[in-house]
C-alpha cells in the first residue's frame, strides 16, 4: 500500500514535470509566433495578456476568499509594494514583447536566461542573500552563454547584424525588470505575516494585486514604450484601434494567424504558469528548475523546425551551439550548488 502511494506520487511528479516542460517550450514558441501578426502592436498583445492574468487570478482569488483560505487582512495589505511590483512587471512584459517582435526566435529563450543573473545581483543587494562560489560560477557561465549567442547570432545572419545591439539589450533589460518583480514578491512573502494574522500571504493575493497594477501600468506606459518604436503620442489612439483590428484580423493585411495564435499564446502562457506552480507544490524548487533548464535547449531546437508564420527555420550555427551549451551548463552548475547548499542547511 505504501509502495503504491509512493509510486502514484512519483507518477504525478513525472507527469507534472513533462507537462511543465512541454508548456514552457510551447509558451516560448507561441510567444514569437503571436508577435508575427502583431509585430507592429506588441504593446496591444501585452495588454491582452495582462488582462487575461487579472481575470484568471481574480477568479481563483474569489474562490479562495469564499473558502476561507484568503482573509480580509491579507487583502488589506499595504498597496505601495504592489504598485512597485506592477510597474516592474509591466516594464518587463512590454519591453520584452517589443524586443521579441524584432529578434530571431532562437535567441529569445537564451536572452531570457539573463533573468538568473539579474536575480542573483538584485537579491544580493536588496534581500542580503548569500550565494556560494559554485552558484556565482554557474551564474557567470549563464552570462557568458548569453554574450556568446548575442555576439555570434542565430541562423545565417548575426543577431546583432539583423537587429543591432539595441533590441538584444532591451530583451536583457526586460528580464531585469521581471527579476526585480520576483524580488518584490519574495519580500512580500517574507514580511507580510504580521499583516495577515501570522499566516503567510496567499499566492493569489500577490498575483492578483500585482497583475491588476501591471495592467494599469502597461496602459500608462504606452506613450513612453510606443515612442521606442517611433510612434508619437498623437498617434496612440489610432495605434490602439489598428492593434485591435489586427488582433481580431478585421480588414487590412499582414495579420495572418490572428486572433487564433495570439489567443493560443495567452492561454498557454497562463497554463504554463499554473502548471509550474503545481509542479513546485508537488515536488520542489529543484525539480522545477530542472524543467526550466530542459526547456531552453528544447525551445532552441523547436525554432530549427519549419513552424507556421516563422518563415525559414533557424540553423544552429557553431556560435549558437557554443553559447547555448555554455548557458545550459551554467544553469546545471547553479542548480547543483543551490541543491547542495540547501541539503547542508537542512
Phi and psi in degrees as a GROMACS rama.xvg file:
@    title "Ramachandran Plot"
@    xaxis  label "Phi"
@    yaxis  label "Psi"
@TYPE xy
-64.7755  -43.4166  UNK-2
-61.3021  -37.51  UNK-3
-65.4841  -40.2098  UNK-4
-69.2426  -37.2374  UNK-5
-64.3532  -44.132  UNK-6
-60.9952  -40.8499  UNK-7
-64.593  -41.5294  UNK-8
-65.9143  -42.3144  UNK-9
-61.7618  -41.1777  UNK-10
-61.5292  -41.3605  UNK-11
-62.7025  -42.6407  UNK-12
-66.3596  -44.196  UNK-13
-62.3385  -44.7474  UNK-14
-62.6457  -45.0693  UNK-15
-64.1934  -37.636  UNK-16
-65.2151  -46.3468  UNK-17
-62.1061  -43.5521  UNK-18
-61.4468  -40.72  UNK-19
-65.6415  -42.0563  UNK-20
-64.0327  -45.5762  UNK-21
-60.6916  -44.621  UNK-22
-68.3557  -36.1982  UNK-23
-62.709  -44.9772  UNK-24
-67.0785  -45.8445  UNK-25
-59.9923  -39.4539  UNK-26
-61.8848  -43.8233  UNK-27
-67.4101  -39.4126  UNK-28
-70.9436  -46.1788  UNK-29
-66.5836  -28.3437  UNK-30
-55.9283  -48.4222  UNK-31
-71.6113  -41.74  UNK-32
-62.7508  -39.9812  UNK-33
-65.3751  -27.4851  UNK-34
-85.9214  -0.986938  UNK-35
-73.8706  -55.2672  UNK-36
-67.2285  -28.8155  UNK-37
-105.137  30.7368  UNK-38
-54.6887  -38.8973  UNK-39
-86.551  -6.64421  UNK-40
-130.581  49.6549  UNK-41
-64.4714  -29.6763  UNK-42
-73.7252  -26.8186  UNK-43
-67.8955  -43.2095  UNK-44
-63.988  -37.3168  UNK-45
-60.7147  -40.7221  UNK-46
-66.3596  -43.8898  UNK-47
-61.5  -44.5047  UNK-48
-61.5412  -42.5118  UNK-49
-66.3018  -42.2686  UNK-50
-65.8895  -30.193  UNK-51
-63.1533  -42.4667  UNK-52
-60.1565  -46.6979  UNK-53
-59.3654  -45.2821  UNK-54
-62.286  -48.0531  UNK-55
-69.4316  -49.4199  UNK-56
-63.9412  -40.4454  UNK-57
-68.1233  -32.8072  UNK-58
-65.8618  -43.7496  UNK-59
-65.7912  -39.9812  UNK-60
-61.3268  -42.629  UNK-61
-61.1663  -43.1408  UNK-62
-64.0025  -39.9202  UNK-63
-71.6688  -32.6447  UNK-64
-66.4054  -42.3872  UNK-65
-67.2149  -29.6933  UNK-66
-82.5411  -11.2824  UNK-67
94.6209  -2.7335  UNK-68
-69.4344  -27.8114  UNK-69
-113.126  130.859  UNK-70
-103.488  164.792  UNK-71
-63.1715  -32.8702  UNK-72
-68.0006  -32.7245  UNK-73
-64.1011  -41.3731  UNK-74
-71.0537  -20.2759  UNK-75
-90.7073  10.8266  UNK-76
-55.5707  145.861  UNK-77
-54.147  134.408  UNK-78
-87.4655  -6.51686  UNK-79
-59.7474  -42.8687  UNK-80
-70.1317  -31.3681  UNK-81
-68.6262  -32.1615  UNK-82
-64.5521  -45.3201  UNK-83
-62.5763  -43.8378  UNK-84
-59.1042  -47.0575  UNK-85
-61.8659  -39.712  UNK-86
-65.1789  -44.6009  UNK-87
-64.8295  -44.2817  UNK-88
-68.9197  -33.3759  UNK-89
-64.6772  -44.8421  UNK-90
-63.1715  -42.4265  UNK-91
-62.9758  -45.0291  UNK-92
-66.9812  -49.855  UNK-93
-69.3367  -44.1224  UNK-94
-69.558  -35.0765  UNK-95
-62.9538  -42.8807  UNK-96
-68.7991  -37.6875  UNK-97
-60.9263  -41.4611  UNK-98
-72.3394  -42.8669  UNK-99
-63.7201  -28.0611  UNK-100
-65.9194  -22.5121  UNK-101
-102.473  -35.163  UNK-102
-78.1264  158.336  UNK-103
-65.459  137.867  UNK-104
-57.7427  -35.9804  UNK-105
-67.9938  -27.1241  UNK-106
-90.5965  -10.5308  UNK-107
-62.6848  -47.461  UNK-108
-61.5819  -30.1989  UNK-109
-72.8783  -49.4973  UNK-110
-60.6101  -34.2724  UNK-111
-64.0406  -22.6082  UNK-112
-73.2167  -7.24843  UNK-113
-60.4611  -15.6777  UNK-114
-51.622  -42.6984  UNK-115
-63.1748  -41.773  UNK-116
-63.0943  -46.5414  UNK-117
-60.418  -42.9367  UNK-118
-62.9066  -41.6036  UNK-119
-63.2307  -45.7137  UNK-120
-63.9827  -47.2047  UNK-121
-70.9591  -39.786  UNK-122
-68.6751  -32.541  UNK-123
-66.4315  -41.5797  UNK-124
-75.2091  -43.1138  UNK-125
-103.024  -31.3042  UNK-126
-102.276  -1.33655  UNK-127
57.4638  34.5759  UNK-128
-74.4817  146.783  UNK-129
-109.155  138.619  UNK-130
-121.953  149.043  UNK-131
-76.9436  165.072  UNK-132
-59.0985  -39.6178  UNK-133
-62.0567  -41.828  UNK-134
-64.4822  -42.7677  UNK-135
-64.151  -41.398  UNK-136
-62.1242  -43.7783  UNK-137
-60.1873  -40.891  UNK-138
-65.067  -38.1922  UNK-139
-67.3748  -34.665  UNK-140
-65.1115  -39.566  UNK-141
-60.1669  -46.3969  UNK-142
-61.3373  -42.3113  UNK-143
-62.8069  -39.5317  UNK-144
-63.3546  -42.1349  UNK-145
-61.2734  -45.891  UNK-146
-63.4583  -42.3601  UNK-147
-61.37  -42.7769  UNK-148
-68.6808  -43.6162  UNK-149
-63.7906  -41.9628  UNK-150
-74.6279  -29.4741  UNK-151
-95.9592  -27.1047  UNK-152
87.5821  177.777  UNK-153
-129.425  130.844  UNK-154
86.6421  -165.921  UNK-155
-73.841  -26.3905  UNK-156
-103.429  144.375  UNK-157
-67.3393  140.713  UNK-158
-59.6231  -34.1731  UNK-159
-71.1835  -39.2776  UNK-160
-67.7627  -40.4544  UNK-161
-80.0451  -30.7593  UNK-162
-120.876  -8.32559  UNK-163
76.2783  172.583  UNK-164
-74.7798  -20.6213  UNK-165
-60.5549  -53.6357  UNK-166
-71.4367  -37.3318  UNK-167
-59.1086  -38.5386  UNK-168
-65.9618  -39.1443  UNK-169
-61.5813  -40.8575  UNK-170
-63.3054  -41.7869  UNK-171
-65.1175  -42.3714  UNK-172
-65.6949  -36.9021  UNK-173
-61.2076  -36.2679  UNK-174
-68.1147  -26.8525  UNK-175
-66.6568  -41.1885  UNK-176
-62.3785  -43.2909  UNK-177
-63.926  -40.4164  UNK-178
-64.2451  -38.7515  UNK-179
-60.5669  -39.2767  UNK-180
-62.765  -39.201  UNK-181
-66.7414  -33.1106  UNK-182
-66.9486  -40.6007  UNK-183
-61.8069  -42.7379  UNK-184
-61.3967  -44.2507  UNK-185
-62.8591  -40.0648  UNK-186
-61.2041  -42.7168  UNK-187
-63.7475  -43.6323  UNK-188
-64.7665  -34.5872  UNK-189
-71.8526  -37.1763  UNK-190
-111.934  2.51747  UNK-191
-90.4197  -6.2058  UNK-192
-59.1021  -39.02  UNK-193
-72.1263  -11.6977  UNK-194
-93.5675  -12.8022  UNK-195
-127.359  48.113  UNK-196
56.8673  37.3975  UNK-197
78.9549  -3.63543  UNK-198
-92.6975  149.529  UNK-199
-66.138  140.137  UNK-200
-63.9253  139.303  UNK-201
-67.2155  140.518  UNK-202
-54.9404  -39.9303  UNK-203
-78.2284  -15.833  UNK-204
-67.9292  -48.1366  UNK-205
-64.5619  -45.9236  UNK-206
-66.0004  -41.2088  UNK-207
-68.8252  -48.0127  UNK-208
-66.212  -41.0606  UNK-209
-62.0457  -44.5333  UNK-210
-67.0299  -34.9391  UNK-211
-63.8551  -46.1488  UNK-212
-70.5856  -30.6343  UNK-213
-62.0466  -45.0655  UNK-214
-60.0477  -41.1  UNK-215
-62.9407  -44.7044  UNK-216
-73.7538  -31.587  UNK-217
-59.4145  -40.1429  UNK-218
-69.534  -45.666  UNK-219
-67.9711  -29.4866  UNK-220
-84.6056  -3.85477  UNK-221
-52.3979  -45.8555  UNK-222
-58.9501  -41.7661  UNK-223
-70.6105  -47.7475  UNK-224
-67.8821  -38.8461  UNK-225
-67.6886  -29.378  UNK-226
-63.7142  -28.9709  UNK-227
-60.8739  -28.3862  UNK-228
-101.883  13.6981  UNK-229
78.82  22.8101  UNK-230
-101.709  110.693  UNK-231
-67.9381  157.682  UNK-232
-57.1757  -37.2812  UNK-233
-64.3625  -22.0914  UNK-234
-96.1134  1.82862  UNK-235
-60.3123  -45.9886  UNK-236
-56.5139  -42.3016  UNK-237
-68.0346  -36.0802  UNK-238
-59.7379  -44.6765  UNK-239
-67.2034  -38.8006  UNK-240
-65.3567  -44.3154  UNK-241
-66.0226  -36.6148  UNK-242
-63.787  -43.0382  UNK-243
-67.8136  -37.4433  UNK-244
-64.844  -40.4919  UNK-245
-68.4787  -40.9042  UNK-246
-58.8999  -42.6091  UNK-247
-91.2512  3.71704  UNK-248
54.991  48.1584  UNK-249
-102.28  109.32  UNK-250
67.7259  176.781  UNK-251
69.6467  -172.699  UNK-252
-140.423  170.244  UNK-253
84.7718  4.46504  UNK-254
-111.498  25.0454  UNK-255
-60.9299  131.017  UNK-256
106.958  -20.6111  UNK-257
-89.0502  149.903  UNK-258
-90.0121  -1.16964  UNK-259
-59.5238  -52.7462  UNK-260
-65.5651  -47.3475  UNK-261
-59.497  -41.312  UNK-262
-67.4991  -37.1349  UNK-263
-63.9875  -40.0548  UNK-264
-61.1499  -46.7027  UNK-265
-59.6448  -43.5914  UNK-266
-65.1285  -44.4892  UNK-267
-68.818  -36.7429  UNK-268
-60.7944  -43.4965  UNK-269
-66.0465  -44.379  UNK-270
-62.3841  -39.8393  UNK-271
-62.2825  -46.3472  UNK-272
-63.7316  -39.2302  UNK-273
-69.1084  -40.5093  UNK-274
-63.5889  -41.0436  UNK-275
-64.022  -39.1463  UNK-276
-65.6456  -40.4547  UNK-277
-65.1871  -41.3427  UNK-278
-63.3843  -41.4636  UNK-279
-61.9424  -38.7894  UNK-280
-68.5888  -40.8409  UNK-281
-74.1147  -35.2981  UNK-282
-120.244  -105.16  UNK-283
-159.552  171.409  UNK-284
-63.7054  -27.4327  UNK-285
-65.6186  -49.998  UNK-286
-61.8686  -41.9051  UNK-287
-61.3019  -43.8873  UNK-288
-65.2524  -38.514  UNK-289
-62.439  -42.5304  UNK-290
-64.1441  -40.0701  UNK-291
-63.3242  -39.8481  UNK-292
-64.5948  -44.3005  UNK-293
-62.4928  -31.5287  UNK-294
-67.864  -24.6954  UNK-295
-67.1435  -58.8362  UNK-296
-63.6845  -33.2585  UNK-297
-64.1129  -38.712  UNK-298
-67.0455  -42.3566  UNK-299
-61.5631  -43.5047  UNK-300
-61.7125  -38.5907  UNK-301
-59.7773  -34.9866  UNK-302
-74.3196  -6.49278  UNK-303
-88.0248  -3.93338  UNK-304
-93.6674  155.772  UNK-305
-77.3478  80.2606  UNK-306
-87.9228  151.498  UNK-307
-59.2115  145.339  UNK-308
74.2174  -21.3275  UNK-309
-88.1487  -2.44912  UNK-310
74.8122  -146.531  UNK-311
-67.6785  134.391  UNK-312
-60.6964  150.081  UNK-313
-77.7448  137.625  UNK-314
-94.889  140.867  UNK-315
-81.5052  99.9284  UNK-316
-76.4202  162.068  UNK-317
-55.6544  -37.8446  UNK-318
-65.7739  -43.1725  UNK-319
-64.7855  -41.4558  UNK-320
-62.0097  -47.7852  UNK-321
-63.2697  -44.4636  UNK-322
-64.3974  -46.3709  UNK-323
-65.4598  -39.6371  UNK-324
-63.2729  -44.6002  UNK-325
-61.431  -42.4869  UNK-326
-64.5187  -47.2419  UNK-327
-64.1022  -39.9317  UNK-328
-59.1965  -41.6488  UNK-329
-62.1565  -41.1749  UNK-330
-63.5698  -41.31  UNK-331
-64.4149  -46.001  UNK-332
-62.0043  -45.6743  UNK-333
-58.9378  -48.8284  UNK-334
-67.9449  -35.2223  UNK-335
-60.6719  -47.8817  UNK-336
-72.653  -27.9087  UNK-337
-66.9337  -41.1649  UNK-338
-66.5233  -44.1895  UNK-339
-59.5197  -42.3271  UNK-340
-66.2341  -41.5814  UNK-341
-63.7923  -40.8803  UNK-342
-64.3257  -37.9829  UNK-343
-68.2126  -31.6218  UNK-344
-77.3414  -21.2822  UNK-345
